[in-house]
Amino acid sequence: MNKFITSIVRVPSLTSRSRFLVPNRNSRLVTFFTSSSNGRADTSSSSSSSSSQQQGQGHKTTGENSNSLWVSGATMATLVMLGLLHARRLYDDNQLEVVRDKGIEIEFSPDAKASFLRLLPLRSISRIWGFITNVEYPIWLRPYIFKAWARAFHSDLEEAALPLDHYASLRDFFVRTLKEGSRQIDPDPHCLVSPVDGTILRFGELKDSGAMIEQVKGFSYSASSLLGTSSFLPVGEEDIVGDCVEENSIAEETSKKSWWRISFASPQVRDPTPVCRRMKGIFYCVIYLKPGDYHRVHSPVDCSILLRRHFSGRLFPVNERATRTIRNLYVENERVVLEGRWEEGFFALAAIGATNIGSIELLIEPELRTNKLKKILHAVPPKEREYEPQGVGLMLKKGDEIAAFNMGSTVVLIFQAPISKSKTKGQEGDGCDSSEFNFCVQRGDRIRLGEALGRWSV
């Protein structure tokens, strides 16, 4: 009896080891208690495991729901933005047609809306739009989104290099490449081609001492303010070179100048024979890219890029209304300037940012980031980078890719080209068969990548 009581007392603390200490005649009872205890433990463990699995599935379901909501929200925001942009495009096109039919040239006229834009957080708005354009859409939804965009902004989807369902996001669609052969680069070595698909806004020769570029009738801005005060834009005597000079005189001059000055002012310094250089003028061309245009920027000539200059600035829109209502539009906006040289001397390309286009991707420098989250101080100098090797830089062929916009924007070209002493102001855009550089376009012309902007002959 005592042994039985002892066995009963020891049951609650039984383990797999203590079971063997119980006398045989009571083993059935002890085994019952032990198995019952283990059963309760197994049941508890199973319940806990089941609960954990349910919680895991719950978290997974919650994550999937949040992702689904985010994609749905991004899709709705995209459609709303698409509708607003489409309505605005129709309005702007209608206004331009009315003005052109009346034969009226648009003049600079600031208004209250231009002042109101300065109060808006356009950089933050552009970053939000950037997040939305990076959302990946379900494969089945992609063609519908991109076809709607193409229909609204007249994009040619037949030129896209990939099927529509291969573009995961709007951003991928915006910076899409084209099918091989979609753009033919003019092979003429004495031809400067368009670096983008777009509309010609302004072009001409910088003849005044201030080298002013016309933004719109009634307002101009200086080329040096666009490129930066440290720009090596030729000024003064270096604008025009027409005499033959001996190599020795050039060598003496080179010892007094930096390699930058030699690169731009004396591009033929390596020639051992007497150098006869034609007279050079400074020209500019402003091209506007609409949201539906091809968004990549290519090199308009064979050139070497020596320097990149990044200006943090505002992100005003750059459409027709903005150009006639906002002072120094291109100078105030964030931009990336590339400076270098080509066979005729100085060359610069400015890629201008705009609302919803804070991201300017430099394909020759992928690590560059624009529209960063920071306070804009116009007194802060731009960030510069010199490309190696020093004095040579990055060599580009005509048609090579340089940069990409996330939507439409503006590109400004400033370059040296041949002129003659007798050239007068009334000869812009009058033909392409002169020994001096002449533009082959007119204001308002639609132009495609690779088509001639201007020509000259030797």
C-alpha positions as CSV (number, residue, x, y, z in Angstrom):
1,M,0.0,0.0,0.0
2,N,2.8,2.4,0.9
3,K,4.4,1.6,-2.5
4,F,1.2,2.4,-4.3
5,I,0.8,5.8,-2.5
6,T,4.4,6.6,-3.2
7,S,3.7,5.9,-6.9
8,I,0.7,8.2,-6.9
9,V,2.6,11.0,-5.3
10,R,5.4,10.7,-7.8
11,V,3.1,10.7,-10.9
12,P,2.8,14.5,-11.4
13,S,6.6,14.9,-11.6
14,L,7.0,11.8,-13.8
15,T,9.2,12.1,-16.8
16,S,10.2,9.5,-19.3
17,R,13.1,8.7,-17.0
18,S,11.1,8.5,-13.6
19,R,8.6,6.1,-15.2
20,F,11.1,3.3,-14.9
21,L,11.3,3.9,-11.1
22,V,7.7,2.9,-10.6
23,P,6.9,-0.7,-9.5
24,N,5.5,-2.9,-12.2
25,R,2.1,-3.5,-10.6
26,N,1.3,0.2,-10.8
27,S,2.9,0.8,-14.2
28,R,-0.5,0.8,-16.0
29,L,-1.8,3.6,-13.8
30,V,1.4,5.6,-14.0
31,T,1.5,5.2,-17.7
32,F,-2.1,6.5,-17.9
33,F,-1.1,9.7,-16.0
34,T,2.0,10.1,-18.0
35,S,0.3,9.7,-21.4
36,S,-2.4,12.0,-20.3
37,S,0.1,14.6,-19.3
38,N,2.0,14.2,-22.5
39,G,-1.2,14.4,-24.5
40,R,-2.1,17.7,-22.9
41,A,1.4,18.9,-23.6
42,D,1.2,17.8,-27.3
43,T,-2.2,19.4,-27.6
44,S,-0.9,22.6,-26.2
45,S,2.2,22.5,-28.5
46,S,-0.1,21.7,-31.5
47,S,-2.4,24.6,-30.6
48,S,0.6,26.9,-30.2
49,S,2.0,25.8,-33.6
50,S,-1.4,26.2,-35.2
51,S,-1.8,29.7,-33.7
52,S,1.7,30.7,-34.9
53,Q,0.9,29.5,-38.4
54,Q,-2.4,31.4,-38.4
55,Q,-0.6,34.5,-37.2
56,G,2.0,34.1,-39.9
57,Q,-0.7,33.7,-42.5
58,G,-2.4,36.8,-41.1
59,H,0.7,38.8,-41.4
60,K,1.2,37.6,-44.9
61,T,-2.3,38.4,-45.8
62,T,-2.0,41.9,-44.3
63,G,1.2,42.4,-46.3
64,E,-0.4,41.3,-49.5
65,N,-3.4,43.6,-48.8
66,S,-1.2,46.6,-48.2
67,N,0.8,45.9,-51.3
68,S,-2.5,45.6,-53.3
69,L,-3.8,48.8,-51.8
70,W,-0.5,50.6,-52.6
71,V,-0.6,49.4,-56.2
72,S,-4.3,50.3,-56.5
73,G,-3.6,53.8,-55.0
74,A,-0.7,54.3,-57.3
75,T,-2.8,53.2,-60.3
76,M,-5.6,55.7,-59.4
77,A,-3.1,58.5,-58.9
78,T,-1.5,57.7,-62.2
79,L,-4.9,57.8,-64.0
80,V,-5.9,61.1,-62.3
81,M,-2.5,62.6,-63.2
82,L,-2.9,61.3,-66.7
83,G,-6.3,62.9,-67.0
84,L,-5.2,66.2,-65.7
85,L,-2.1,66.3,-68.0
86,H,-4.2,65.3,-71.0
87,A,-6.8,68.1,-70.2
88,R,-4.0,70.6,-69.8
89,R,-2.4,69.6,-73.1
90,L,-5.7,70.0,-75.0
91,Y,-6.1,73.4,-73.4
92,D,-2.6,74.6,-74.2
93,D,-2.8,73.2,-77.8
94,N,-6.1,75.1,-78.3
95,Q,-4.6,78.3,-77.0
96,L,-1.5,78.0,-79.2
97,E,-3.7,77.4,-82.3
98,V,-5.8,80.5,-81.5
99,V,-2.6,82.7,-81.1
100,R,-1.0,81.3,-84.3
101,D,-4.2,81.8,-86.3
102,K,-4.2,85.4,-85.3
103,G,-0.5,85.8,-86.2
104,I,0.4,87.0,-82.7
105,E,3.8,86.3,-81.2
106,I,3.6,85.3,-77.5
107,E,5.2,87.9,-75.2
108,F,6.4,87.7,-71.7
109,S,3.6,88.5,-69.2
110,P,3.9,87.5,-65.5
111,D,0.7,86.6,-63.8
112,A,-0.6,85.6,-60.3
113,K,-0.3,81.9,-61.1
114,A,3.4,82.3,-61.6
115,S,3.7,83.9,-58.1
116,F,1.5,81.1,-56.7
117,L,3.8,78.4,-58.1
118,R,6.6,79.8,-56.0
119,L,4.6,78.9,-52.8
120,L,4.1,75.3,-53.8
121,P,6.4,72.5,-52.7
122,L,7.1,71.4,-56.3
123,R,10.2,69.5,-55.4
124,S,8.3,67.4,-52.9
125,I,5.4,66.9,-55.3
126,S,7.9,65.7,-57.9
127,R,9.4,63.2,-55.5
128,I,6.0,61.8,-54.7
129,W,5.3,61.5,-58.4
130,G,8.7,59.8,-58.7
131,F,7.6,57.2,-56.1
132,I,4.3,56.6,-58.0
133,T,6.1,56.1,-61.3
134,N,8.4,53.5,-59.7
135,V,5.5,51.3,-58.5
136,E,5.4,48.0,-60.4
137,Y,2.1,47.2,-61.9
138,P,0.7,43.7,-62.4
139,I,1.6,42.3,-65.8
140,W,-2.0,42.1,-67.1
141,L,-2.5,45.8,-66.2
142,R,0.6,47.3,-67.8
143,P,-0.6,47.4,-71.4
144,Y,-3.7,49.3,-70.4
145,I,-1.9,51.9,-68.5
146,F,0.7,52.5,-71.2
147,K,-1.8,52.6,-74.0
148,A,-3.8,55.1,-72.1
149,W,-0.7,57.3,-71.7
150,A,0.2,56.9,-75.4
151,R,-3.3,57.8,-76.5
152,A,-3.3,61.0,-74.3
153,F,0.1,62.2,-75.4
154,H,0.5,60.8,-78.9
155,S,3.3,58.4,-78.2
156,D,4.2,55.9,-80.9
157,L,4.2,52.5,-79.2
158,E,5.3,50.7,-82.3
159,E,8.8,52.2,-81.7
160,A,9.2,50.7,-78.3
161,A,12.0,48.2,-78.1
162,L,10.1,45.8,-75.9
163,P,6.5,44.6,-75.5
164,L,4.4,46.7,-73.2
165,D,4.1,44.1,-70.5
166,H,7.9,44.1,-70.1
167,Y,7.9,47.6,-68.6
168,A,7.2,47.1,-64.9
169,S,6.5,50.7,-64.0
170,L,5.7,54.1,-65.6
171,R,9.3,55.1,-65.0
172,D,10.6,52.2,-67.1
173,F,8.1,53.1,-69.8
174,F,9.1,56.8,-69.8
175,V,12.8,56.0,-70.3
176,R,12.2,53.2,-72.8
177,T,14.6,52.6,-75.6
178,L,13.6,52.5,-79.3
179,K,13.7,49.7,-81.8
180,E,16.9,49.5,-83.9
181,G,16.6,51.8,-86.9
182,S,13.7,53.9,-85.4
183,R,16.0,57.0,-85.6
184,Q,18.5,57.6,-88.4
185,I,21.5,59.8,-87.4
186,D,22.5,62.1,-90.2
187,P,25.9,60.9,-91.3
188,D,27.1,64.2,-92.7
189,P,30.3,65.2,-90.8
190,H,29.5,68.9,-91.2
191,C,26.0,68.6,-89.6
192,L,24.9,69.1,-86.1
193,V,21.8,66.9,-85.3
194,S,19.0,67.2,-82.8
195,P,19.9,65.4,-79.5
196,V,16.2,64.6,-78.8
197,D,12.6,64.4,-80.1
198,G,11.0,67.7,-79.5
199,T,9.8,71.1,-80.6
200,I,12.1,74.0,-81.6
201,L,11.4,76.9,-79.2
202,R,14.3,79.3,-79.9
203,F,17.6,79.3,-81.8
204,G,20.1,81.9,-83.0
205,E,23.5,83.4,-82.6
206,L,24.8,85.1,-79.5
207,K,26.1,88.4,-80.8
208,D,25.5,90.8,-77.9
209,S,28.2,91.4,-75.3
210,G,26.0,89.8,-72.6
211,A,25.4,86.6,-74.7
212,M,21.6,86.7,-74.0
213,I,19.3,83.9,-74.9
214,E,15.7,84.8,-75.6
215,Q,13.3,82.9,-73.3
216,V,10.3,84.5,-75.0
217,K,9.7,87.8,-76.7
218,G,10.3,90.5,-74.1
219,F,12.5,88.5,-71.7
220,S,16.0,87.0,-72.1
221,Y,18.6,85.4,-69.8
222,S,22.4,85.2,-70.0
223,A,24.1,82.1,-71.3
224,S,26.6,82.4,-68.4
225,S,23.9,82.3,-65.8
226,L,22.5,79.1,-67.4
227,L,25.9,77.4,-67.6
228,G,27.4,78.8,-64.4
229,T,29.8,81.6,-63.7
230,S,32.7,79.2,-63.9
231,S,31.8,78.2,-67.4
232,F,34.4,78.4,-70.1
233,L,32.0,79.8,-72.6
234,P,34.2,81.9,-74.9
235,V,33.9,85.6,-74.5
236,G,35.6,88.7,-76.0
237,E,38.4,88.0,-78.4
238,E,38.0,84.3,-78.2
239,D,34.6,84.4,-79.8
240,I,36.1,85.2,-83.2
241,V,39.4,83.7,-84.5
242,G,40.4,84.4,-88.1
243,D,44.1,84.8,-88.5
244,C,46.9,82.3,-89.1
245,V,49.1,81.9,-86.1
246,E,52.4,80.0,-85.7
247,E,52.7,77.1,-83.4
248,N,55.4,78.9,-81.4
249,S,53.1,81.8,-80.6
250,I,50.5,79.2,-79.5
251,A,53.0,77.4,-77.3
252,E,53.9,80.7,-75.5
253,E,50.2,81.3,-74.9
254,T,49.6,77.8,-73.6
255,S,52.2,78.3,-70.9
256,K,50.2,81.2,-69.5
257,K,46.8,79.5,-69.5
258,S,45.3,76.6,-67.7
259,W,44.5,73.4,-69.6
260,W,40.9,74.4,-69.6
261,R,41.6,77.6,-71.5
262,I,43.7,75.8,-74.0
263,S,41.1,73.1,-74.5
264,F,38.4,75.6,-75.4
265,A,40.3,78.6,-76.9
266,S,42.9,76.6,-78.9
267,P,41.3,73.3,-80.0
268,Q,43.9,72.9,-82.8
269,V,47.0,73.4,-80.6
270,R,48.4,70.0,-81.4
271,D,48.8,70.7,-85.1
272,P,52.5,71.3,-85.8
273,T,51.9,73.4,-88.9
274,P,50.8,77.0,-88.9
275,V,47.1,77.0,-87.8
276,C,44.5,78.9,-89.8
277,R,41.3,79.0,-87.8
278,R,38.1,80.2,-89.3
279,M,36.0,82.9,-87.5
280,K,33.7,81.3,-84.9
281,G,30.4,82.5,-83.6
282,I,28.4,81.2,-80.6
283,F,25.0,79.7,-81.3
284,Y,22.2,78.3,-79.2
285,C,19.1,76.2,-79.7
286,V,16.3,75.4,-77.2
287,I,14.2,72.2,-77.7
288,Y,11.2,71.3,-75.7
289,L,10.3,67.7,-75.0
290,K,6.6,67.0,-74.5
291,P,5.4,64.2,-72.1
292,G,4.7,61.9,-75.1
293,D,8.1,62.3,-76.7
294,Y,11.0,59.9,-76.6
295,H,12.8,60.9,-73.3
296,R,16.4,60.0,-73.9
297,V,19.1,62.6,-74.8
298,H,21.9,61.8,-77.3
299,S,25.0,63.5,-78.4
300,P,24.4,65.9,-81.3
301,V,28.0,65.8,-82.6
302,D,31.3,63.9,-82.1
303,C,32.6,65.6,-78.9
304,S,34.5,65.1,-75.7
305,I,32.7,66.0,-72.4
306,L,35.2,67.5,-70.0
307,L,33.0,68.7,-67.1
308,R,29.6,68.1,-65.5
309,R,27.9,70.8,-63.4
310,H,24.8,70.1,-61.4
311,F,22.6,73.0,-60.2
312,S,20.0,72.2,-57.5
313,G,17.1,74.5,-58.1
314,R,13.4,74.8,-58.3
315,L,11.2,72.6,-60.4
316,F,8.8,74.9,-62.2
317,P,6.9,73.5,-65.2
318,V,8.5,74.3,-68.5
319,N,5.5,74.4,-70.8
320,E,4.5,77.3,-73.0
321,R,2.6,79.1,-70.3
322,A,5.5,78.9,-67.9
323,T,8.0,80.3,-70.4
324,R,6.0,83.4,-70.8
325,T,5.1,84.0,-67.2
326,I,8.1,82.9,-65.1
327,R,11.3,84.9,-65.1
328,N,14.6,83.1,-65.6
329,L,12.7,79.8,-65.9
330,Y,15.6,77.7,-67.0
331,V,18.1,79.4,-64.8
332,E,16.0,78.9,-61.6
333,N,15.1,75.2,-62.4
334,E,17.3,72.3,-61.4
335,R,19.6,71.3,-64.3
336,V,22.6,69.3,-65.3
337,V,25.2,71.0,-67.6
338,L,27.7,69.2,-69.6
339,E,30.6,71.2,-71.1
340,G,33.3,70.0,-73.5
341,R,34.6,70.6,-77.0
342,W,34.0,69.5,-80.5
343,E,35.8,70.1,-83.8
344,E,34.6,73.7,-84.0
345,G,35.4,74.7,-80.4
346,F,33.2,75.1,-77.3
347,F,30.2,72.8,-76.8
348,A,27.6,72.7,-73.9
349,L,24.4,70.8,-73.3
350,A,22.0,71.8,-70.5
351,A,19.3,69.3,-69.4
352,I,16.6,71.3,-67.6
353,G,14.4,69.6,-64.9
354,A,10.8,70.5,-64.4
355,T,7.7,69.6,-62.2
356,N,7.4,65.9,-62.0
357,I,10.8,65.6,-63.7
358,G,13.1,66.1,-60.8
359,S,15.0,63.0,-61.8
360,I,17.5,63.7,-64.5
361,E,19.4,60.5,-65.1
362,L,22.9,60.9,-66.5
363,L,23.7,57.7,-68.4
364,I,27.4,58.6,-68.6
365,E,27.4,59.0,-64.8
366,P,24.7,56.7,-63.3
367,E,25.7,57.6,-59.7
368,L,24.5,61.2,-60.1
369,R,21.3,61.9,-58.1
370,T,19.1,64.9,-58.6
371,N,16.1,66.4,-56.7
372,K,17.5,65.4,-53.3
373,L,15.7,66.1,-50.1
374,K,17.4,69.4,-49.0
375,K,16.8,73.1,-48.8
376,I,17.5,75.0,-51.9
377,L,20.0,77.8,-51.5
378,H,20.7,79.6,-54.7
379,A,23.9,81.1,-53.3
380,V,25.4,77.6,-53.1
381,P,27.7,76.9,-56.1
382,P,26.9,73.9,-58.3
383,K,28.6,70.6,-57.8
384,E,31.2,69.9,-60.5
385,R,33.0,66.9,-61.7
386,E,35.8,66.7,-64.2
387,Y,35.9,63.6,-66.3
388,E,39.1,61.7,-66.7
389,P,41.5,61.7,-68.3
390,Q,42.1,65.4,-67.7
391,G,42.0,67.5,-70.8
392,V,40.4,64.6,-72.8
393,G,37.3,63.7,-70.9
394,L,34.6,61.3,-72.2
395,M,34.7,60.8,-75.9
396,L,31.2,60.6,-77.5
397,K,30.1,59.8,-81.0
398,K,27.2,61.5,-82.7
399,G,24.1,59.7,-81.5
400,D,25.5,58.2,-78.3
401,E,23.2,58.3,-75.3
402,I,23.9,60.9,-72.7
403,A,20.9,61.3,-70.3
404,A,17.2,60.5,-69.8
405,F,14.2,62.4,-68.4
406,N,11.3,60.8,-66.5
407,M,8.9,62.9,-68.5
408,G,9.1,65.7,-71.0
409,S,11.4,68.7,-70.4
410,T,13.9,71.0,-72.2
411,V,17.4,70.8,-73.6
412,V,19.5,73.9,-74.4
413,L,22.5,73.6,-76.7
414,I,25.2,76.3,-76.8
415,F,28.2,75.8,-79.2
416,Q,30.7,77.4,-81.4
417,A,30.4,77.1,-85.2
418,P,31.9,78.9,-88.3
419,I,30.8,82.3,-89.3
420,S,31.9,85.0,-91.8
421,K,32.7,88.6,-91.4
422,S,29.8,89.6,-93.6
423,K,27.2,87.6,-91.8
424,T,24.2,89.8,-90.7
425,K,21.4,89.3,-88.3
426,G,18.8,88.5,-90.9
427,Q,20.2,85.2,-92.1
428,E,19.1,82.8,-89.4
429,G,17.5,79.6,-90.7
430,D,17.8,80.8,-94.4
431,G,19.4,77.5,-95.7
432,C,21.9,74.8,-95.3
433,D,24.3,75.3,-98.2
434,S,26.6,78.1,-96.8
435,S,30.2,77.8,-95.9
436,E,29.1,79.2,-92.5
437,F,26.9,77.5,-90.0
438,N,23.2,77.9,-90.7
439,F,20.2,76.4,-88.9
440,C,17.9,74.2,-91.0
441,V,14.9,74.6,-88.7
442,Q,12.3,77.2,-87.8
443,R,10.5,78.0,-84.6
444,G,7.7,75.6,-83.8
445,D,9.1,72.8,-86.0
446,R,8.8,69.3,-84.7
447,I,12.1,67.5,-84.9
448,R,13.3,64.0,-84.2
449,L,16.5,62.7,-82.8
450,G,19.2,62.5,-85.5
451,E,17.7,65.1,-87.9
452,A,19.8,68.1,-88.9
453,L,19.6,71.2,-86.8
454,G,22.2,73.0,-88.9
455,R,25.0,72.5,-91.4
456,W,28.1,74.1,-92.7
457,S,30.7,73.2,-95.4
458,V,34.5,73.5,-95.4
